[in-house]
Amino acid sequence: MKKLVYDLLPPGVCNLLNPAAIYANNEISLGDVEIYGFDYDYTLAQYSNLLHSMIFNTARDILIEQFKYPEGLAKYDYIPGFAIRGLHYDVQKSLLMKIDAFHYVQLGTAYRGLKPVPDEEVIELYGGTQHIPLYQMSDFYGKGPSLKQFMDIFSLPEMTLLSSVIDYFITHGIEFDQVHLYKDISDAIRDVHVKGVMYKWIEKDMEQYILHGDEIYAVLNRLVNHKKKLFLITNSPFSFVDKGMKHMVGKNWRDLFDMVIVQADKPNFFTDRRKPFRKLDDNGSLQWDKINQLEKGKIYKEGNLFDFLRLTGWRGSKVLYFGDHLYSDLADLMLRHGWRTGAIVPELETEIRIINTEQYMHSLTWQQALTGLLERMQMYQDAESKQVLLEWMKERQEIRSLTKNLFNPQFGSIFRTFHNPTYFSRRLVRFSDIYMASISCLLNYDVNFTFYPRRTPLQHEAPLWMDQLCTGCMKTPFLEEMVHIR
């Protein structure tokens, strides 16, 4: 069997996936798109991971100096690669964990503090099951009564700080209220953003913090040259966006955009009709006049999507909007307003490079073959066969853990929980027409390119799975052997 699997994967079969490609969940023709919209942070502006350490350290110091948390927390530093995007945090149980699309916790990925929680304890905590009931899950925007989902890239230092503080309290035998601790850490992280500390770091050293700036100019300039209209909707303040765009695109960056909206307060911008637009002058100062039209080259603050649609007439599938946050940027636009959406997923580049390795390809293929063997041979129940089946199951579990650890030793891939899609992955498919590692991936395609999603077989449609090929069964496994059960 193993020989057959390796023979099926000759040298050079790896590197099949392109990290710079755009992947389609839904068919979309760029030729039909007349208007392109963009978020700013982690969409147009990609940031260095150095920013995560700065956010962690500053929020940690806020906890110590302002919230009077123990000074011993100062010994904790940011741990790059500890957490991944899309994790859930159970506030009452102090559990950080990965959940799949069917609301099951992936065993081996539940952490309290910086240490894993045994599978048996996780199952006991949830009433004898790995399943999280729907009423406990996060709501539409990832905020539930007891579970919080961390969906944006800025949440990586927050998850690491949360785990570090809990680790300190547990290690030193300090009792704590889970709700207060979670709120304090959230407030400390929020202060780093709201009080403008993070903006000052980036403005001070843009070369160090902002990546791929020259490619952003190339993307925007090409779209404008092909008569596309561009707009920007961001929660960041104008002065910060202005400096960043001048660094990436040039001092005349605003000439490329038909309109720019800052401090938009997404996702409320997409759902709340109450806030009117306000105009800013060239210095970023607020103007008082009522907004009856959105003018090219002008800067607007706040507002709401309903006024935006009324004043521009930009509706439906002729608009394509890019963002990195599936809830705040994309969900409402796709589901409520019919815009086309593009998700920016920077982690995609690293994950594809791992998928392209020979180690991953062989591990995955052998795992599929072994799964097929288990399914096909499970009707043999004599003592010797049972022992063989147990050994196969153990080997399968070892391969699954190995494959998971290739992506992240604690939590694995952001897209899969072993064989199932993650909760994050399901939302990615639901809320985005296309997804890519960075906005610069657009440079690899013609402006009239049509993206066709691959027809992925449903379970009942697959005539020839790899495991069936490897077990020498071209049709439904063991159908004849199982007929006696009927």
Solvent accessible surface area in square Angstrom, and as a share of the most:
residue,aa,sasa,rsa
1,M,79,0.35
2,K,102,0.43
3,K,154,0.65
4,L,77,0.38
5,V,0,0.00
6,Y,112,0.43
7,D,87,0.45
8,L,61,0.30
9,L,19,0.09
10,P,74,0.47
11,P,138,0.87
12,G,73,0.70
13,V,36,0.21
14,C,18,0.11
15,N,121,0.62
16,L,121,0.60
17,L,70,0.35
18,N,80,0.41
19,P,22,0.14
20,A,41,0.32
21,A,15,0.12
22,I,12,0.06
23,Y,52,0.20
24,A,23,0.18
25,N,41,0.21
26,N,71,0.37
27,E,93,0.42
28,I,4,0.02
29,S,30,0.20
30,L,4,0.02
31,G,35,0.34
32,D,96,0.50
33,V,1,0.00
34,E,94,0.42
35,I,3,0.02
36,Y,1,0.00
37,G,0,0.00
38,F,0,0.00
39,D,12,0.06
40,Y,0,0.00
41,D,22,0.11
42,Y,8,0.03
43,T,0,0.00
44,L,0,0.00
45,A,0,0.00
46,Q,14,0.06
47,Y,8,0.03
48,S,15,0.10
49,N,111,0.57
50,L,88,0.44
51,L,0,0.00
52,H,7,0.03
53,S,36,0.23
54,M,67,0.30
55,I,0,0.00
56,F,0,0.00
57,N,48,0.25
58,T,31,0.18
59,A,0,0.00
60,R,26,0.09
61,D,48,0.25
62,I,17,0.09
63,L,0,0.00
64,I,25,0.13
65,E,114,0.51
66,Q,110,0.49
67,F,66,0.27
68,K,159,0.67
69,Y,28,0.10
70,P,42,0.26
71,E,141,0.63
72,G,30,0.29
73,L,2,0.01
74,A,54,0.42
75,K,137,0.58
76,Y,26,0.10
77,D,95,0.49
78,Y,27,0.10
79,I,68,0.34
80,P,103,0.65
81,G,48,0.46
82,F,10,0.04
83,A,10,0.08
84,I,17,0.08
85,R,3,0.01
86,G,5,0.05
87,L,0,0.00
88,H,0,0.00
89,Y,3,0.01
90,D,3,0.01
91,V,15,0.09
92,Q,104,0.46
93,K,53,0.22
94,S,4,0.02
95,L,0,0.00
96,L,4,0.02
97,M,0,0.00
98,K,5,0.02
99,I,1,0.01
100,D,8,0.04
101,A,13,0.10
102,F,107,0.45
103,H,26,0.12
104,Y,96,0.37
105,V,1,0.01
106,Q,9,0.04
107,L,47,0.23
108,G,34,0.32
109,T,0,0.00
110,A,1,0.01
111,Y,21,0.08
112,R,58,0.21
113,G,3,0.03
114,L,46,0.23
115,K,125,0.53
116,P,83,0.52
117,V,9,0.05
118,P,78,0.49
119,D,52,0.27
120,E,129,0.58
121,E,63,0.28
122,V,2,0.01
123,I,54,0.28
124,E,134,0.60
125,L,62,0.31
126,Y,20,0.08
127,G,72,0.69
128,G,56,0.54
129,T,52,0.30
130,Q,55,0.24
131,H,58,0.26
132,I,0,0.00
133,P,44,0.28
134,L,136,0.68
135,Y,164,0.62
136,Q,42,0.19
137,M,6,0.03
138,S,11,0.07
139,D,79,0.41
140,F,78,0.32
141,Y,57,0.22
142,G,1,0.01
143,K,132,0.56
144,G,25,0.24
145,P,119,0.75
146,S,25,0.16
147,L,1,0.01
148,K,46,0.19
149,Q,3,0.01
150,F,1,0.01
151,M,5,0.02
152,D,40,0.21
153,I,9,0.05
154,F,29,0.12
155,S,5,0.03
156,L,25,0.13
157,P,0,0.00
158,E,20,0.09
159,M,0,0.00
160,T,1,0.00
161,L,1,0.01
162,L,3,0.01
163,S,3,0.02
164,S,1,0.00
165,V,0,0.00
166,I,2,0.01
167,D,16,0.08
168,Y,20,0.08
169,F,14,0.06
170,I,88,0.45
171,T,90,0.52
172,H,93,0.42
173,G,67,0.65
174,I,68,0.34
175,E,168,0.75
176,F,55,0.23
177,D,73,0.38
178,Q,61,0.27
179,V,67,0.38
180,H,116,0.52
181,L,4,0.02
182,Y,41,0.16
183,K,116,0.49
184,D,30,0.16
185,I,1,0.01
186,S,30,0.19
187,D,20,0.10
188,A,0,0.00
189,I,10,0.05
190,R,126,0.46
191,D,16,0.08
192,V,0,0.00
193,H,37,0.16
194,V,108,0.62
195,K,125,0.53
196,G,13,0.13
197,V,46,0.26
198,M,2,0.01
199,Y,35,0.13
200,K,139,0.59
201,W,39,0.14
202,I,1,0.00
203,E,49,0.22
204,K,183,0.77
205,D,56,0.29
206,M,24,0.11
207,E,141,0.63
208,Q,83,0.37
209,Y,14,0.05
210,I,10,0.05
211,L,70,0.35
212,H,89,0.40
213,G,12,0.12
214,D,109,0.57
215,E,60,0.27
216,I,3,0.01
217,Y,96,0.37
218,A,39,0.30
219,V,2,0.01
220,L,0,0.00
221,N,44,0.23
222,R,64,0.23
223,L,7,0.03
224,V,47,0.27
225,N,95,0.49
226,H,88,0.39
227,K,180,0.76
228,K,29,0.12
229,K,91,0.38
230,L,0,0.00
231,F,0,0.00
232,L,0,0.00
233,I,0,0.00
234,T,1,0.00
235,N,69,0.36
236,S,3,0.02
237,P,32,0.20
238,F,13,0.05
239,S,61,0.40
240,F,2,0.01
241,V,0,0.00
242,D,19,0.10
243,K,94,0.40
244,G,1,0.01
245,M,0,0.00
246,K,94,0.40
247,H,70,0.31
248,M,11,0.05
249,V,19,0.11
250,G,27,0.26
251,K,162,0.69
252,N,95,0.49
253,W,1,0.00
254,R,51,0.19
255,D,98,0.51
256,L,23,0.11
257,F,1,0.00
258,D,25,0.13
259,M,8,0.04
260,V,3,0.02
261,I,0,0.00
262,V,0,0.00
263,Q,70,0.31
264,A,1,0.01
265,D,53,0.27
266,K,14,0.06
267,P,31,0.20
268,N,74,0.38
269,F,2,0.01
270,F,0,0.00
271,T,49,0.29
272,D,36,0.19
273,R,167,0.61
274,R,202,0.74
275,K,83,0.35
276,P,86,0.54
277,F,11,0.04
278,R,62,0.23
279,K,34,0.14
280,L,10,0.05
281,D,47,0.24
282,D,105,0.55
283,N,136,0.70
284,G,29,0.28
285,S,58,0.37
286,L,61,0.30
287,Q,59,0.26
288,W,215,0.75
289,D,78,0.41
290,K,171,0.72
291,I,21,0.10
292,N,111,0.57
293,Q,116,0.51
294,L,21,0.10
295,E,60,0.27
296,K,121,0.51
297,G,25,0.24
298,K,80,0.34
299,I,0,0.00
300,Y,0,0.00
301,K,37,0.16
302,E,43,0.19
303,G,2,0.02
304,N,1,0.01
305,L,0,0.00
306,F,48,0.20
307,D,33,0.17
308,F,0,0.00
309,L,9,0.04
310,R,153,0.56
311,L,42,0.21
312,T,30,0.18
313,G,37,0.36
314,W,24,0.09
315,R,134,0.49
316,G,24,0.23
317,S,60,0.39
318,K,67,0.28
319,V,0,0.00
320,L,0,0.00
321,Y,0,0.00
322,F,0,0.00
323,G,0,0.00
324,D,10,0.05
325,H,33,0.15
326,L,2,0.01
327,Y,3,0.01
328,S,22,0.14
329,D,3,0.02
330,L,0,0.00
331,A,0,0.00
332,D,1,0.00
333,L,0,0.00
334,M,35,0.16
335,L,69,0.34
336,R,144,0.53
337,H,36,0.16
338,G,37,0.36
339,W,3,0.01
340,R,43,0.16
341,T,0,0.00
342,G,0,0.00
343,A,0,0.00
344,I,0,0.00
345,V,2,0.01
346,P,36,0.23
347,E,38,0.17
348,L,11,0.05
349,E,72,0.32
350,T,83,0.48
351,E,14,0.06
352,I,6,0.03
353,R,136,0.50
354,I,30,0.15
355,I,45,0.23
356,N,13,0.07
357,T,59,0.34
358,E,109,0.49
359,Q,94,0.42
360,Y,20,0.07
361,M,29,0.13
362,H,19,0.09
363,S,15,0.09
364,L,62,0.31
365,T,11,0.06
366,W,26,0.09
367,Q,12,0.05
368,Q,59,0.26
369,A,0,0.00
370,L,1,0.00
371,T,39,0.23
372,G,5,0.05
373,L,17,0.08
374,L,25,0.12
375,E,74,0.33
376,R,57,0.21
377,M,60,0.27
378,Q,82,0.36
379,M,49,0.22
380,Y,109,0.41
381,Q,104,0.46
382,D,79,0.41
383,A,87,0.68
384,E,135,0.61
385,S,27,0.17
386,K,97,0.41
387,Q,97,0.43
388,V,56,0.32
389,L,19,0.09
390,L,106,0.53
391,E,94,0.42
392,W,62,0.22
393,M,107,0.48
394,K,136,0.58
395,E,49,0.22
396,R,54,0.20
397,Q,81,0.36
398,E,96,0.43
399,I,20,0.10
400,R,27,0.10
401,S,41,0.27
402,L,80,0.40
403,T,15,0.08
404,K,28,0.12
405,N,70,0.36
406,L,48,0.24
407,F,40,0.17
408,N,8,0.04
409,P,88,0.55
410,Q,33,0.15
411,F,0,0.00
412,G,1,0.01
413,S,9,0.06
414,I,4,0.02
415,F,31,0.13
416,R,123,0.45
417,T,8,0.04
418,F,46,0.19
419,H,105,0.47
420,N,34,0.18
421,P,40,0.25
422,T,4,0.02
423,Y,7,0.03
424,F,3,0.01
425,S,14,0.09
426,R,90,0.33
427,R,57,0.21
428,L,3,0.02
429,V,83,0.48
430,R,129,0.47
431,F,7,0.03
432,S,1,0.01
433,D,1,0.01
434,I,0,0.00
435,Y,40,0.15
436,M,0,0.00
437,A,7,0.06
438,S,17,0.11
439,I,0,0.00
440,S,17,0.11
441,C,6,0.04
442,L,6,0.03
443,L,61,0.30
444,N,88,0.45
445,Y,36,0.14
446,D,85,0.44
447,V,9,0.05
448,N,93,0.48
449,F,82,0.34
450,T,34,0.20
451,F,8,0.03
452,Y,129,0.49
453,P,49,0.31
454,R,197,0.72
455,R,200,0.73
456,T,103,0.60
457,P,59,0.37
458,L,104,0.52
459,Q,154,0.69
460,H,152,0.68
461,E,59,0.26
462,A,17,0.13
463,P,106,0.67
464,L,93,0.46
465,W,74,0.26
466,M,69,0.31
467,D,19,0.10
468,Q,22,0.10
469,L,52,0.26
470,C,3,0.02
471,T,22,0.13
472,G,60,0.58
473,C,17,0.10
474,M,112,0.50
475,K,166,0.71
476,T,82,0.48
477,P,18,0.12
478,F,32,0.13
479,L,96,0.48
480,E,148,0.66
481,E,71,0.32
482,M,50,0.22
483,V,91,0.52
484,H,137,0.61
485,I,113,0.58
486,R,229,0.84
